[in-house]
Every structure is written in C-alpha cells, then in structure tokens.
Amino acid sequence: MARDRRLPVPHCLQHRRSPSLTDRAVRRRRRALYLFFFLNGIAMSSWITRTPDVRDRLGVSTGQMGLVLFGLSVGSMAGILCSGRFVSRFGTRPVTALATLLVIASVVVVGAGSALGSAPLVTAGLCVFGLGVGSGEVAINVDGADVERITGRAVLPTLHGCFSLGTVIGGLAGMAATAAAFPAHWHLLAVAAVTAAIFGYAIRAVPAGTGVRAAAPASDSTRPAGPQVWKDRRLLMIGAIVLAMALAEGAANDWLPLLMVDGHGLGAAAGSLVFVGFAAAMTLGRFGGAFFLNRYSRATVVRASAVSGAIGLSLVIFSDNTVVAAAAVLFWGLGASLGFPVALSAAGDSGPDETARVSLVATIGYIAFLVGPPMLGFLGDHYGLRPAMVVVLAFVATAVLAAPAAGTRASRHRRKADTGVPTELALERPGQRTEG
C-alpha cells in the first residue's frame, strides 16, 4: 500500500522518468529538421540549375531576369518580416508547415510559367517561393537552436549541411535534365511531388509550442524586448557576419550558372556542373564543421571561412582562365558554408530571449540571401556579372573584421556535452512551462 502513496512527480521533472522516449522523440525531431532543410535545398537548386533554360524560354535579358527574380525578393521580405512574429505567437510547427506547402505550390507555379513562357507567372511563383522559404527557414532555425539546447551539441551546421546536400542532389538532377533537354516544367513538377512526400513524413515529428513566447502581465509589457535586442552591439556584429556570408551563398545560388555561362563562356550543362561543385563544397564544409568547431573557436572558424570565400570570389571575378575560375568556386563554397550556421549558434547564446535573437540574425541572413542577389542583376546588366560580384567580395571582406563577435570560446552546447551535464536539464524551454 505504501507504494500507492507516492508523491506525484512535479510536471517539470516528469520528462526525466522516460529518457529513452525523450531521446527517441528528439532523434525523430532532429531527423525531421534535416529533411526540411534538405527539401528546401532540392527546391532551390532545381530552380537554380534551370535558370538559363527558363530565361531562354521567357526570352528576357539579364536585367529583365533580375526583375523576374525581384518577385523572389518581395515574397522573401514578406515572409522574413512576418516569421518571427508568427513563431512567437503560434510556434514553429504551424509556420513550418504552411511555409513548406507554399514552397511546394510555388515550384508548380514556376514550372507552369516556364511552360507557358509567361514572365509574370514565373515572377508570381518566385514570390510565393520567397514567402515560403523566408518564413519557413526562420522557423526551422529557431527549432534547430532549440534542439541544440536539448541535446547539448552543435546541430545547426549539420542542418544547414542537409540544405547543401539537397542542393547537390537537386543540382545533379537539374544538370542531368538540362543535358537531356528535359523540359523545365516537367522537371519542376517532379520536384514538387518529391518535396510533398518528404513534407508529409517529416511534419509529424515536429512538436508544437516551440518558440512561443510566454504572455506577460499587462503591467509588464514585452513590447520593448525587440528594440533591446536591436541595441545589442555584439548581436548586430553577428548580424553583419551573417549578412556577408549569406549574400555570398545567395549570389552563387542565383547567379553562378549564368556567371559561368555569360562571364566565362561555359555551356549551360557545364555551368550547372560548376554550381554542383559549389554546392558540394558547401555540403563538405557544413558536415565537417563540427570537427573544426571542436578544435578552434567560433571566431577562428568564421574568419577562416571568410578568407576562403574572399579568395574564391577574387579568382572567379578577376581570373580569365576558365579552369581556375571553376576551381575557385570550391573555395567560394567552403568559405560560405559555415558563416551562417555558426553565427546563428553565436546569436543563440549571446544573451537572453534566444528566440528573438535567432530570429533577428536569421532575418538579416535571409534578407541578404534572398533579396540581395536579385539586385546584382541590375549591376550585371550594366557592367557584367563578374564586376557585379565585387560587391559580394566587399561584404565578405567585412566578415573577416567582424569575426571576433562570433565568440572566441567554444560554444556552450559543446561544453555541456563534454562535461557530462545531463541533457534533460535543457528540456524546459522558456515559454513552455509555468513558473511555480
């Protein structure tokens, strides 16, 4: 009978009674985030590798193609600016679900616009694509930062590595479709079907409530929280790093095939192959990032990444040797690989209110990633794509100077794992339990 009189376990400690179930749920959640990053990479690279074909199908110039890509900018801005607020109110799960459905629908619309030769329809599809990617990427980065806190290990570099892996696989498929003269609209329709299947499997493992900010009493308004984050000088420096490195990645994603075709005289299939090389370098850098982060400080890793990116960009811009320029893309990709995810990790442990901090830095990054590159089209129309990339080079050079803001010590996540602190202690998230 004594056993029936045990005191109830407090709610905040209940998860410790079933660590195996908790670990299994976290593993499933981490796999789901891998898949969300992966499918976004596939969708992105599938569009990128077909840009020469779509441009020819639409019959537009480089400057006019910049206007088409401006639809991506408009949608991205809307999605990015709304995402942090929606995550704070509804959580990451519904935002991620809606955003991914928008990405799937947009790929279909872009394919239809290509089939009909309609620039306005392609622009509209890219606008929806930007809306989905802009809002969804912020949400899954917040989710990824939360998984880092739960597991006590760096997760974001690997998550972004899955995005790069998706771009490699999607790029290879796009290159094969281009070489086989397979119509872009059928290719994009197949991509939409694959991403829909991945989405249906992954969304079930994402828990509800992540990122929701706890409501405060009316006398203690939380409205000033946003401006306080903006006033954090170190956080703004981290945002500058993300801006530069995300612009380097986004410029390659939007323009690298055309840059190699128009700027270095390669064929469309060869230009797609160079992009695949860039994506492969990004993937290698991100999956190998944990090795370097376990041995060197974040500031050192960010600085080395920026130097590598600057070397690659310089050779692509200023070298007239096609082989050298194509090989330099590998340095560009390696350099751009770690700046974004490492800076997001630094933002997450730079102070209180992790959701607001990660959202702010991710917003800066995705504005640079999605909105900045289309602007390069206008410069490319007047001066050529190679000279236009000097702007990207200048931003990457500033990341070398801003690297100390990322922190000169190992991340708190790795230190917790190395010292053996139980990861269950990190399971309670701000805003998801009541203070008793």
Stockholm file with secondary structure:
# STOCKHOLM 1.0

chainA/1-436         MARDRRLPVPHCLQHRRSPSLTDRAVRRRRRALYLFFFLNGIAMSSWITRTPDVRDRLGVSTGQMGLVLFGLSVGSMAGILCSGRFVSRFGTRPVTALATLLVIASVVVVGAGSALGSAPLVTAGLCVFGLGVGSGEVAINVDGADVERITGRAVLPTLHGCFSLGTVIGGLAGMAATAAAFPAHWHLLAVAAVTAAIFGYAIRAVPAGTGVRAAAPASDSTRPAGPQVWKDRRLLMIGAIVLAMALAEGAANDWLPLLMVDGHGLGAAAGSLVFVGFAAAMTLGRFGGAFFLNRYSRATVVRASAVSGAIGLSLVIFSDNTVVAAAAVLFWGLGASLGFPVALSAAGDSGPDETARVSLVATIGYIAFLVGPPMLGFLGDHYGLRPAMVVVLAFVATAVLAAPAAGTRASRHRRKADTGVPTELALERPGQRTEG
#=GR chainA/1-436 SS CGGGGCCCCCGGGGGGGCHHHHHHHHHHHHHHHHHHHHHHHHHHHHHHHTHHHHHHHHTCCHHHHHHHHHHHHHHHHHHHHHHHHHHHHHCHHHHHHHHHHHHHHHHHHHHHHHHHTCHHHHHHHHHHHHHHHHHHHHHHHHHHHHHHHHHTSCCHHHHHHHHHHHHHHHHHHHHHHHHTTCCHHHHHHHHHHHHHHHHHHHGGGSCSCTTCCCCCCTTSCCTTHHHHHHTCHHHHHHHHHHHHHHHHHHHHHHHHHHHHHHHHCCCHHHHHHHHHHHHHHHHHHHHTHHHHHTTSCHHHHHHHHHHHHHHHHHHHHHCCCHHHHHHHHHHHHHHHHHHHHHHHHHHHTSSSCHHHHHHHHHHHHHHHHHTHHHHHHHHHHHHCHHHHTHHHHHHHHHHHHHGGGGCSSCCHHHHHHHHTCCGGGGCCCTTSSCCC
#=GC SS_cons         CGGGGCCCCCGGGGGGGCHHHHHHHHHHHHHHHHHHHHHHHHHHHHHHHTHHHHHHHHTCCHHHHHHHHHHHHHHHHHHHHHHHHHHHHHCHHHHHHHHHHHHHHHHHHHHHHHHHTCHHHHHHHHHHHHHHHHHHHHHHHHHHHHHHHHHTSCCHHHHHHHHHHHHHHHHHHHHHHHHTTCCHHHHHHHHHHHHHHHHHHHGGGSCSCTTCCCCCCTTSCCTTHHHHHHTCHHHHHHHHHHHHHHHHHHHHHHHHHHHHHHHHCCCHHHHHHHHHHHHHHHHHHHHTHHHHHTTSCHHHHHHHHHHHHHHHHHHHHHCCCHHHHHHHHHHHHHHHHHHHHHHHHHHHTSSSCHHHHHHHHHHHHHHHHHTHHHHHHHHHHHHCHHHHTHHHHHHHHHHHHHGGGGCSSCCHHHHHHHHTCCGGGGCCCTTSSCCC
//
